[in-house]
Amino acid sequence: MSGSGTDGERVSPQQQLTADYMRMAGRRSNVHGLVEVDVTDARQRIREIEAETGTKLSFTAFVVSCLAITVQEQPHVQRYRDWRGRIHEFEDIDVNVLVERETDGERIGVPHVVRQANRRSVRSIHDEIRRVKADTTTHAEPGIAGLARRLPGVLRRQIWRLPKWFPKRWKTLAGTVAVTSVGMFGTGNGWAISPTNYTLQLTVGGIGTKPRLVDGELRSRELLSLTVTVDHDVVDGAPAARFVQRLSERIESCHDLDTNATE
């Protein structure tokens, strides 16, 4: 029996890398926390800064800045345990950010490492993300993805074990913590849960409007759906909860947004 149809399309290199990454990251002891963070004041202040300066300011850059400063206060959340059981802790916070960029006519998320984000201003982080997003030139892909593309499948998948084998090498290639955003591809609130090779990863979901008590009054507020993923083999539950609480407080209080955004 015959039928009409077309030959299946080949999986793109980017899709293959993602599949390999998910397969290997799924073997880690990841724990996911789903939280809602009130970002009404932060988003309003960003709009005011944009009006004052005449330039855009990325909400993602603000989240990356808050994350980096909170990790600097609580560095145990970016520790790595190698295959010998030794703990590695890093002074700098290098944040791997998923940046939406057009490649070969298709908009995809491209990983980019913001180095020493704990020492950077929101504006500096924003400018770097914008440069990466605007870069449409064809060149060799940097970092761990560029290395993995050149290897056969069996070796390519082993690249994603670097955090356990050589944590310092992983930091050099892929950073120490990660921020990925699903909100960039859609609208509305909602969480996403994803395996990760990082000890700590933030998955920024959508933003929805909900009623919330503020100073005893019921008000309409903008709430960000945020997934915080930690490796439970390295970070215990109580320290992880304290980290999430401090991060939420920093975002809701617009921490250093005025100072850092206008540098």
DRENKOLKE-828104 format. One record per residue: x, y, z of N, C-alpha, C in turn. Coordinates in pm, whole numbers. Example, Ala and Ser with C-alpha at 12.3 -4.5 7.8 and 13.67 -1.06 7.14 Angstrom:
      nx      ny      nz     cax     cay     caz      cx      cy      cz
    1319    -569     780    1230    -450     780    1320    -330     780
    1285    -225     708    1367    -106     714    1290       3     787
This chain:
      nx      ny      nz     cax     cay     caz      cx      cy      cz
      86    -120       0       0       0       0      88     124       0
      60     213     -89     141     333    -102      61     453     -55
     129     555     -21      64     677      23     150     797     -10
      91     912      -4     166    1034     -33     230    1086      94
     333    1161      77     402    1217     192     538    1269     150
     609    1322     245     742    1374     219     841    1307     313
     964    1304     271    1069    1249     356    1084    1334     481
    1112    1268     594    1128    1340     719    1249    1433     713
    1235    1550     776    1345    1644     780    1449    1598     881
    1573    1629     853    1681    1596     944    1673    1686    1067
    1707    1629    1182    1711    1707    1305    1825    1807    1295
    1797    1932    1329    1900    2035    1320    2007    2011    1427
    2129    2062    1403    2234    2047    1505    2192    2104    1640
    2120    2217    1639    2075    2277    1764    1978    2184    1838
    1886    2123    1764    1791    2031    1825    1861    1907    1880
    1963    1860    1808    2037    1743    1854    2113    1773    1983
    2173    1890    1990    2243    1930    2112    2147    1939    2230
    2028    1994    2204    1928    2005    2310    1885    1868    2359
    1863    1774    2265    1822    1639    2302    1930    1570    2386
    2057    1586    2345    2168    1527    2422    2174    1586    2562
    2159    1718    2568    2167    1787    2697    2056    1739    2790
    1933    1730    2740    1821    1687    2822    1840    1544    2872
    1893    1459    2786    1913    1320    2824    2012    1307    2939
    2123    1380    2931    2226    1370    3034    2187    1446    3161
    2123    1564    3145    2084    1643    3262    1975    1575    3342
    1893    1494    3276    1785    1425    3345    1832    1324    3447
    1960    1293    3448    2014    1197    3544    2054    1260    3676
    2046    1393    3687    2085    1462    3809    1968    1467    3908
    2001    1491    4034    1899    1495    4141    1840    1635    4151
    1775    1679    4046    1721    1815    4042    1591    1826    4120
    1578    1935    4194    1455    1968    4265    1406    2103    4213
    1276    2111    4182    1220    2232    4122    1126    2302    4220
    1145    2431    4235    1054    2512    4315     979    2609    4226
     846    2607    4235     762    2696    4155     715    2811    4243
     757    2932    4210     724    3048    4293     665    3158    4206
     591    3247    4272     539    3367    4207     603    3488    4273
     656    3578    4192     724    3696    4242     651    3819    4191
     621    3910    4281     551    4034    4245     651    4128    4176
     633    4149    4048     726    4233    3971     660    4363    3926
     548    4398    3988     476    4520    3950     564    4643    3962
     627    4659    4078     708    4778    4101     833    4779    4013
     894    4661    3996    1016    4654    3914     986    4690    3769
     878    4636    3714     843    4665    3575     804    4812    3557
     736    4868    3657     699    5010    3651     824    5096    3654
     919    5062    3741    1041    5141    3751    1124    5129    3624
    1126    5012    3561    1198    4995    3435    1136    5084    3327
    1003    5090    3323     936    5177    3225     971    5323    3251
     978    5362    3377    1014    5501    3410    1157    5532    3369
    1248    5437    3393    1388    5457    3353    1399    5468    3202
    1324    5386    3130    1325    5392    2984    1276    5529    2935
    1173    5582    3001    1122    5713    2963    1223    5824    2996
    1293    5809    3108    1391    5909    3149    1515    5908    3060
    1559    5791    3019    1684    5778    2944    1663    5770    2793
    1541    5736    2752    1514    5722    2609    1569    5594    2549
    1609    5499    2635    1663    5371    2588    1592    5257    2659
    1585    5142    2592    1522    5023    2649    1608    4966    2761
    1544    4893    2852    1614    4823    2958    1550    4687    2976
    1629    4582    2962    1579    4446    2963    1541    4400    3103
    1421    4344    3116    1380    4285    3242    1466    4163    3274
    1506    4090    3170    1593    3974    3190    1726    4017    3252
    1781    4130    3205    1907    4180    3261    1892    4211    3409
    1776    4266    3448    1749    4294    3588    1745    4165    3670
    1679    4062    3617    1671    3933    3687    1810    3871    3700
    1891    3879    3594    2027    3825    3599    2108    3897    3706
    2094    4029    3715    2166    4106    3816    2124    4065    3957
    1993    4053    3980    1944    4012    4111    1993    3872    4147
    1991    3783    4050    2039    3647    4073    2186    3648    4113
    2268    3720    4038    2412    3720    4062    2447    3774    4200
    2380    3882    4241    2408    3941    4372    2362    3846    4483
    2249    3778    4463    2200    3685    4565    2293    3564    4576
    2343    3515    4464    2439    3404    4468    2568    3447    4536
    2609    3572    4513    2729    3622    4579    2713    3620    4731
    2592    3650    4779    2563    3643    4922    2558    3500    4973
    2510    3409    4889    2492    3270    4930    2560    3178    4828
    2694    3178    4825    2769    3109    4719    2754    2957    4720
    2698    2901    4825    2684    2755    4830    2588    2703    4722
    2503    2791    4667    2407    2745    4566    2470    2728    4428
    2596    2767    4413    2662    2740    4284    2785    2651    4303
    2786    2574    4410    2891    2475    4428    2871    2359    4333
    2981    2289    4303    2974    2168    4222    3050    2057    4293
    2994    1937    4288    3059    1820    4345    3114    1734    4231
    3245    1711    4230    3304    1633    4122    3292    1483    4149
    3342    1402    4058    3324    1257    4067    3401    1197    4184
    3494    1271    4242    3567    1224    4360    3501    1268    4490
    3391    1341    4479    3322    1388    4598    3374    1521    4651
    3465    1585    4580    3520    1714    4623    3425    1827    4582
    3416    1928    4669    3329    2042    4644    3409    2156    4583
    3357    2213    4475    3420    2327    4408    3327    2447    4422
    3381    2558    4471    3303    2681    4487    3376    2795    4416
    3301    2877    4343    3360    2982    4261    3326    3120    4316
    3421    3211    4303    3402    3347    4351    3316    3428    4256
    3343    3417    4127    3266    3492    4028    3140    3416    3991
    3037    3491    3957    2912    3431    3911    2901    3457    3761
    2920    3353    3682    2908    3359    3537    2772    3301    3498
    2684    3385    3445    2545    3346    3421    2525    3310    3274
    2485    3188    3249    2450    3144    3114    2307    3187    3085
    2290    3273    2986    2159    3330    2953    2115    3281    2815
    1989    3244    2803    1934    3206    2674    1886    3332    2602
    1951    3365    2491    1922    3487    2416    1852    3449    2286
    1737    3509    2263    1663    3482    2138    1731    3556    2023
    1767    3481    1918    1836    3539    1805    1792    3469    1676
    1795    3545    1567    1758    3487    1438    1880    3423    1375
    1869    3294    1346    1978    3219    1284    1921    3138    1168
    1976    3162    1049    1929    3093     928    1778    3109     909
    1728    3230     935    1587    3258     913    1495    3208    1022
    1550    3151    1128    1468    3096    1237    1511    3159    1369
    1411    3194    1451    1440    3252    1582    1456    3141    1684
    1574    3133    1743    1604    3028    1840    1669    3090    1963
    1673    3012    2071    1741    3055    2191    1888    3015    2185
    1977    3111    2193    2121    3086    2185    2183    3110    2323
    2257    3012    2377    2319    3033    2508    2436    3131    2500
    2444    3219    2599    2553    3315    2607    2590    3335    2754
    2718    3338    2786    2763    3351    2924    2796    3496    2955
    2725    3553    3053    2756    3687    3104    2857    3669    3217
    2981    3705    3192    3089    3682    3287    3084    3784    3402
    3116    3735    3522    3124    3819    3642    3001    3908    3655
    2886    3847    3643    2761    3924    3649    2742    3991    3784
    2803    3936    3888    2791    3995    4021    2868    4127    4033
    2951    4158    3935    3027    4283    3935    2979    4379    3826
    2865    4347    3765    2817    4425    3651    2691    4502    3687
    2668    4611    3616    2543    4686    3632    2435    4624    3544
    2310    4657    3576    2199    4610    3494    2215    4660    3351
    2254    4786    3336    2272    4842    3202    2380    4770    3124
    2490    4737    3190    2598    4666    3124    2553    4528    3077
    2478    4458    3162    2427    4326    3125    2328    4338    3010
    2241    4439    3018    2144    4463    2911    2214    4486    2777
    2315    4573    2776    2385    4605    2652    2451    4480    2592
    2507    4396    2677    2571    4275    2625    2469    4179    2565
    2355    4162    2631    2250    4075    2578    2199    4128    2445
    2182    4259    2434    2134    4320    2310    2233    4300    2196
    2362    4310    2227    2464    4289    2122    2458    4146    2070
    2443    4051    2160    2435    3910    2119    2309    3887    2036
    2198    3945    2079    2071    3927    2008    2077    3987    1868
    2145    4099    1854    2151    4168    1725    2255    4109    1631
    2342    4024    1681    2450    3968    1600    2394    3858    1510
    2381    3888    1381    2328    3792    1284    2438    3737    1194
    2563    3770    1224    2673    3721    1141    2692    3572    1161
    2741    3507    1060    2768    3364    1066    2912    3343    1109
    2928    3276    1221    3062    3249    1271    3058    3122    1355
    3174    3071    1387    3180    2950    1467    3114    2974    1601
    3032    2879    1645    2961    2895    1771    3058    2880    1887
    3059    2977    1979    3152    2972    2090    3106    2879    2199
    3192    2858    2296    3156    2787    2416    3136    2639    2397
    3061    2580    2490    3047    2435    2496    2968    2380    2377
    2869    2458    2327    2791    2410    2212    2879    2397    2088
    2968    2495    2067    3059    2488    1954    3150    2367    1961
    3197    2334    2083    3281    2215    2100    3203    2088    2074
    3081    2080    2128    3001    1959    2116    2964    1929    1971
    2940    2032    1892    2898    2011    1753    3003    1933    1673
    3129    1945    1711    3236    1883    1632    3264    1739    1670
    3188    1685    1765    3216    1552    1814    3109    1452    1769
    3146    1323    1755    3046    1221    1728    2952    1204    1846
    2836    1142    1822    2730    1135    1922    2773    1084    2058
    2844     972    2062    2879     911    2190    2970    1002    2272
    3059    1076    2205    3146    1169    2275    3075    1300    2304
    2988    1341    2211    2914    1466    2227    2831    1463    2356
    2769    1349    2384    2686    1339    2503    2769    1344    2631
    2893    1299    2622    2978    1301    2742    3020    1442    2781
    3013    1535    2684    3045    1674    2715    2959    1725    2829
    2834    1679    2834    2741    1729    2934    2768    1671    3072
    2870    1586    3085    2912    1538    3216    3027    1620    3274
    3065    1724    3203    3176    1807    3250    3156    1862    3392
    3033    1902    3431    3019    1955    3567    3064    1858    3675
    3049    1729    3650    3089    1629    3749    3235    1590    3733
    3285    1593    3612    3424    1553    3588    3519    1670    3615
    3494    1783    3550    3585    1897    3558    3503    2026    3576
    3461    2056    3701    3378    2174    3724    3441    2305    3676
    3573    2320    3690    3638    2443    3646    3630    2458    3495
    3643    2348    3425    3631    2353    3279    3488    2388    3238
    3391    2333    3312    3251    2365    3286    3226    2514    3304
    3282    2573    3410    3267    2716    3433    3322    2796    3316
    3440    2755    3265    3502    2827    3154    3414    2823    3029
    3355    2709    3003    3278    2691    2880    3133    2736    2892
    3072    2715    3009    2927    2733    3017    2880    2816    3135
    2971    2868    3218    2929    2948    3330    2900    2865    3455
    2852    2931    3560    2828    2864    3688    2681    2847    3722
    2595    2938    3675    2450    2927    3694    2383    2963    3562
    2254    2935    3552    2185    2958    3425    2051    3027    3445
    2015    3108    3345    1883    3170    3337    1827    3141    3199
    1714    3075    3195    1648    3050    3067    1508    3106    3075
    1458    3157    2965    1329    3224    2965    1236    3162    2862
    1122    3113    2908    1020    3067    2815     922    3178    2785
     925    3284    2867     835    3397    2844     862    3468    2714
     987    3456    2662    1021    3525    2538     947    3468    2418
     894    3344    2432     830    3278    2318     678    3282    2325
     621    3347    2426     476    3351    2438     433    3458    2538
     303    3459    2568     249    3558    2661     170    3486    2769
     139    3558    2876      63    3499    2986     154    3434    3089
      94    3402    3205     173    3343    3311     182    3192    3292
     267    3128    3370     286    2983    3361     430    2946    3384
     451    2828    3441     585    2780    3473     633    2679    3369
     764    2661    3365     824    2556    3283     924    2482    3371
     932    2351    3354    1025    2268    3431    1117    2199    3332
    1246    2214    3354    1344    2159    3260    1461    2098    3336
    1514    1984    3289    1638    1932    3347    1751    2032    3324
    1851    2027    3409    1964    2118    3392    2091    2054    3444
    2203    2092    3386    2334    2045    3430    2395    2138    3534
    2325    2247    3565    2376    2345    3659    2328    2313    3800
    2408    2352    3899    2363    2339    4037    2244    2429    4063
    2238    2542    3991    2127    2637    4007    2085    2689    3871
    1955    2685    3846    1901    2742    3723    1768    2812    3752
    1749    2929    3691    1621    2998    3695    1554    2984    3559
    1428    2942    3560    1350    2941    3437    1242    3047    3451
    1256    3153    3373    1164    3267    3380    1043    3238    3293
     928    3227    3356     804    3199    3283     732    3326    3244
     601    3317    3235     522    3431    3194     485    3521    3311
     426    3635    3280     379    3730    3380     229    3746    3364
     158    3723    3474      13    3736    3472     -35    3834    3577
    -152    3889    3557    -211    3985    3652    -309    3912    3744
    -286    3927    3876    -370    3861    3975    -396    3955    4092
    -505    3932    4164    -530    4013    4286    -437    3967    4398
    -390    4063    4479    -300    4031    4589    -316    4135    4699
    -309    4089    4824    -319    4181    4935    -190    4261    4950
    -204    4394    4949     -90    4484    4968    -130    4587    5072
     -61    4585    5184     -94    4678    5295    -240    4669    5334
    -291    4545    5336    -429    4523    5379    -534    4549    5274
    -493    4589    5153    -588    4617    5045    -567    4519    4930
    -675    4478    4867    -668    4387    4754    -641    4468    4628
    -527    4442    4565    -487    4518    4447    -450    4423    4333
    -458    4474    4212    -416    4398    4094    -265    4410    4079
    -196    4296    4076     -50    4297    4070      -1    4207    3957
     119    4238    3907     183    4157    3804     274    4055    3872
     245    3927    3852     319    3820    3917     396    3737    3814
     525    3723    3839     613    3646    3753     617    3501    3799
     595    3409    3707     609    3266    3736     755    3228    3719
     817    3188    3828     961    3161    3829     987    3020    3881
    1063    2942    3805    1102    2809    3847    1249    2812    3890
    1274    2772    4014    1410    2766    4066    1449    2619    4078
    1553    2579    4004    1597    2440    4003    1734    2430    4067
    1748    2337    4164    1876    2317    4230    1911    2169    4228
    2040    2141    4235    2089    2004    4244    2089    1964    4392
    2000    1873    4429    1984    1838    4569    2103    1759    4623
    2187    1707    4535    2309    1641    4581    2409    1741    4639
    2393    1868    4604    2486    1972    4647    2421    2072    4742
    2295    2107    4716    2225    2209    4794    2108    2146    4869
    2107    2160    5001    1998    2106    5081    1874    2194    5070
    1761    2138    5116    1634    2207    5099    1623    2339    5173
    1667    2345    5299    1655    2468    5377    1737    2582    5319
    1867    2562    5284    1943    2669    5219    1882    2712    5086
    1828    2616    5011    1764    2650    4883    1643    2739    4906
    1564    2709    5009    1445    2789    5040    1485    2931    5081
    1592    2943    5161    1638    3076    5202    1687    3155    5082
    1752    3087    4988    1798    3155    4867    1680    3208    4786
    1579    3125    4767    1461    3166    4690    1392    3286    4756
    1381    3283    4889    1319    3394    4960    1397    3523    4940
    1530    3516    4952    1612    3636    4937    1606    3688    4793
    1609    3598    4696    1601    3639    4556    1468    3709    4529
    1360    3653    4580    1228    3713    4560    1221    3852    4621
    1276    3865    4741    1277    3996    4808    1354    4099    4726
    1466    4056    4670    1550    4149    4593    1476    4194    4466
    1412    4102    4397    1339    4138    4276    1222    4231    4309
    1146    4197    4413    1026    4275    4447    1062    4415    4497
    1181    4431    4556    1220    4562    4609    1297    4646    4506
    1304    4598    4380    1375    4669    4274    1521    4695    4313
    1586    4597    4370    1717    4614    4431    1816    4683    4337
    1866    4799    4380    1969    4874    4309    1934    4903    4163
    1806    4897    4130    1768    4919    3990    1801    5061    3945
    1774    5160    4029    1801    5299    3990    1951    5323    3969
    2032    5272    4061    2177    5293    4051    2237    5216    3935
    2205    5088    3928    2269    5002    3828    2216    5024    3688
    2091    5069    3675    2032    5080    3542    2082    5201    3465
    2128    5302    3536    2163    5426    3467    2311    5450    3457
    2394    5352    3498    2539    5370    3488    2582    5385    3342
